[in-house]
């Protein structure tokens, strides 16, 4: 097979295996794999030093796998601690509501709020 035909065939194989676009940010080792697998096709001599194309050992270009979700928080040591935190939150909300209610009373005209 002529050198040009080998090169064209190699380009088609690379496109089929890795796609038309290779994102080196997400899969930088793909380029190294392509060079190792196909360098003999693009050398002037018939190149016996290259590895013949085989199954990819590196992730191919494409979407990244989704990130691993964070582990859930560990449960409180006792149920009492959780209840105390809930009660503190309720008290804080009650104070904030009282403050807002007072501000609304000052802004509202007399007799418009019940």
Secondary structure, DSSP 8 states (H G I E B T S, - for coil): --HHHHHHHHHHHHHHHH-S---TTT-THHHHHHHHHHHHHHSSS--SSS-------S--SS--------------SSHHHHHHHHHHHHHHHHHHHHHHHHHHHHHS-TTS--
